Amino acid sequence: MATCDFEITYSKPTDEAKQIITEEITSNDGDIQITGNSGAFTISVPGGEVTGEVAFHGDTLSVSITEKPGFIPCNIIKSVIEDYLE
């Protein structure tokens, strides 16, 4: 089990950011449940799953990856999520 934590600043309204994250994760055969301003997700990737938690605070998305394949670096996961919100 490998973990990483990071924050991403976004310029969209929070409700729109939640919708984008939900659509991107589910369209990539993942699952996400958001209640209020926080939630948990799982995405299947080659070699395993990426699981984590998200929390929306104003214009910042906090992401905590709780499990991922060891060969996938945290900065790649962060980059993918940042691309979702651009």
Backbone hydrogen bonds in HBPLUS format (Angstrom, degrees):
<---DONOR---> <-ACCEPTOR-->    atom                        ^
c    i                          cat <-CA-CA->   ^        H-A-AA   ^      H-
h    n   atom  resd res      DA  || num        DHA   H-A  angle D-A-AA Bond
n    s   type  num  typ     dist DA aas  dist angle  dist       angle   num
A0004-CYS N   A0065-ILE O   3.20 MM  61  5.18 149.3  2.30 130.6 136.8     1
A0065-ILE N   A0004-CYS O   2.73 MM  61  5.18 160.0  1.77 169.9 171.1     2
A0006-PHE N   A0063-VAL O   2.95 MM  57  5.44 158.2  2.00 154.3 160.3     3
A0063-VAL N   A0006-PHE O   2.82 MM  57  5.44 172.7  1.83 175.1 173.8     4
A0008-ILE N   A0061-LEU O   2.82 MM  53  5.07 152.9  1.89 141.6 150.9     5
A0061-LEU N   A0008-ILE O   2.70 MM  53  5.07 168.0  1.71 153.9 157.9     6
A0010-TYR N   A0059-ASP O   2.88 MM  49  5.45 160.4  1.92 146.3 152.5     7
A0016-GLU N   A0013-PRO O   3.01 MM   3  5.33 119.8  2.38 105.7 120.5     8
A0017-ALA N   A0013-PRO O   2.95 MM   4  6.29 156.6  2.00 154.8 162.6     9
A0018-LYS N   A0014-THR O   2.89 MM   4  6.15 158.2  1.94 156.0 161.3    10
A0019-GLN N   A0015-ASP O   3.07 MM   4  6.27 157.3  2.13 141.8 147.7    11
A0020-ILE N   A0016-GLU O   2.90 MM   4  6.17 160.7  1.94 152.6 157.5    12
A0021-ILE N   A0017-ALA O   2.99 MM   4  6.17 171.9  2.00 153.6 155.5    13
A0022-THR N   A0018-LYS O   2.95 MM   4  6.09 164.0  1.98 149.6 154.6    14
A0023-GLU N   A0019-GLN O   2.90 MM   4  6.07 166.8  1.92 152.9 156.4    15
A0024-GLU N   A0020-ILE O   2.89 MM   4  6.04 165.8  1.91 157.7 161.5    16
A0025-ILE N   A0021-ILE O   3.00 MM   4  6.09 166.2  2.02 151.7 155.5    17
A0026-THR N   A0022-THR O   2.98 MM   4  6.08 170.2  1.99 153.4 156.6    18
A0027-SER N   A0023-GLU O   2.91 MM   4  5.87 150.1  2.00 142.8 151.2    19
A0028-ASN N   A0025-ILE O   3.17 MM   3  5.25 145.8  2.29  99.7 109.8    20
A0030-GLY N   A0025-ILE O   2.87 MM   5  5.02 137.7  2.05 145.3 147.0    21
A0029-ASP N   A0026-THR O   3.25 MM   3  5.24 135.4  2.46 115.8 111.1    22
A0031-ASP N   A0042-THR O   2.81 MM  11  5.33 154.6  1.88 154.3 162.9    23
A0042-THR N   A0031-ASP O   2.86 MM  11  5.33 147.5  1.97 153.1 161.4    24
A0033-GLN N   A0040-ALA O   2.98 MM   7  5.61 159.5  2.02 161.1 167.6    25
A0040-ALA N   A0033-GLN O   3.05 MM   7  5.61 143.3  2.19 144.9 151.9    26
A0035-THR N   A0038-SER O   2.82 MM   3  5.71 156.4  1.88 174.9 171.9    27
A0038-SER N   A0035-THR O   3.25 MM   3  5.71 168.4  2.27 126.9 130.3    28
A0056-PHE N   A0037-ASN O   2.73 MM  19  5.14 163.7  1.76 155.6 160.9    29
A0039-GLY N   A0054-VAL O   2.90 MM  15  5.30 150.4  1.99 149.1 149.1    30
A0054-VAL N   A0039-GLY O   2.90 MM  15  5.30 159.2  1.95 135.1 140.6    31
A0041-PHE N   A0052-GLY O   2.90 MM  11  5.51 160.1  1.94 147.1 150.4    32
A0052-GLY N   A0041-PHE O   3.05 MM  11  5.51 155.3  2.11 148.0 149.6    33
A0043-ILE N   A0050-VAL O   2.86 MM   7  5.24 153.5  1.93 147.9 156.9    34
A0050-VAL N   A0043-ILE O   2.82 MM   7  5.24 163.1  1.85 154.5 159.7    35
A0045-VAL N   A0048-GLY O   2.88 MM   3  5.50 171.0  1.88 147.4 150.0    36
A0048-GLY N   A0045-VAL O   2.97 MM   3  5.50 152.9  2.04 149.7 144.1    37
A0051-THR N   A0067-GLU O   2.88 MM  16  5.18 161.2  1.92 145.5 150.2    38
A0066-THR N   A0051-THR O   2.83 MM  15  5.70 144.5  1.96 131.1 142.4    39
A0067-GLU N   A0051-THR O   3.30 MM  16  5.18 155.9  2.37 137.9 133.3    40
A0053-GLU N   A0064-SER O   2.83 MM  11  5.19 150.9  1.92 140.4 149.7    41
A0064-SER N   A0053-GLU O   2.91 MM  11  5.19 163.5  1.94 153.3 156.5    42
A0055-ALA N   A0062-SER O   2.92 MM   7  5.11 140.0  2.08 144.7 151.8    43
A0062-SER N   A0055-ALA O   2.80 MM   7  5.11 170.7  1.81 160.1 160.3    44
A0057-HIS N   A0060-THR O   2.80 MM   3  5.18 171.8  1.81 163.6 166.0    45
A0060-THR N   A0057-HIS O   2.93 MM   3  5.18 153.7  2.00 123.7 132.2    46
A0072-ILE N   A0069-PRO O   3.16 MM   3  5.78 169.8  2.17 121.6 124.7    47
A0076-ILE N   A0073-PRO O   3.13 MM   3  5.53 137.5  2.32 107.2 117.9    48
A0077-ILE N   A0073-PRO O   3.44 MM   4  6.90 157.1  2.50 148.6 154.1    49
A0078-LYS N   A0074-CYS O   2.93 MM   4  6.23 165.9  1.95 159.0 162.9    50
A0079-SER N   A0075-ASN O   2.99 MM   4  6.03 155.9  2.05 136.2 142.9    51
A0080-VAL N   A0076-ILE O   3.01 MM   4  6.26 156.6  2.07 150.1 155.5    52
A0081-ILE N   A0077-ILE O   3.11 MM   4  6.41 164.5  2.13 154.3 157.7    53
A0082-GLU N   A0078-LYS O   2.88 MM   4  6.11 159.2  1.92 153.3 159.9    54
A0083-ASP N   A0079-SER O   2.95 MM   4  6.18 154.7  2.01 145.8 152.4    55
A0084-TYR N   A0080-VAL O   3.13 MM   4  6.49 144.4  2.26 142.2 151.7    56
A0084-TYR N   A0081-ILE O   3.10 MM   3  5.04 120.3  2.47  93.3 108.2    57
A0085-LEU N   A0081-ILE O   3.34 MM   4  6.71 147.8  2.45 145.7 152.5    58
A0085-LEU N   A0082-GLU O   3.07 MM   3  5.31 122.5  2.41 100.7 114.3    59
A0086-GLU N   A0083-ASP O   3.38 MM   3  5.30 164.9  2.40 102.5 106.9    60
